[in-house]
Amino acid sequence: MVENFVGTWKMISSENFDDYMKAIGVGFATRQVGNRTKPNLIVTVDDQGTVCMKSQSAFKTTEIKFKLNEPFEETTADDRKTRTVVTLENGKLVQKQSWDGKETNIEREITDGKLIAKCIMGEVVAVRTYVKEA
């Protein structure tokens, strides 16, 4: 259920994110910022089932609004223009981004009360862990 993801989540760790950003084609300067940033993730759902995911940090705030299984155009934090679809698979929120013939997946799941986001590009996997703010 998407409702399990609702709340404000604070990042506590990020592993292998530099390699992931490299794999999706992010330039050095942007990666430097990306590696230092520990964004909060704010997830809400409205009455119509529209999910809003906001990533908030001192550097940049990005927001996407979507309905499950409905493709939409996304401009990512690193300015890629992607065609994105988010699905719910076995309790995981799976965000699939496609651009320029490439594809990356971000799988988010709740494990032991933490939100674990796996960013997957080919063989490269970054894991970012968040805890819920009270």
Summary of the structure (lengths in Angstrom):
residues: 134
radius of gyration: 14.0
end to end distance: 20.3
largest distance: 40.9
contacts: 365
relative contact order: 0.23
helix: 16%
strand: 56%
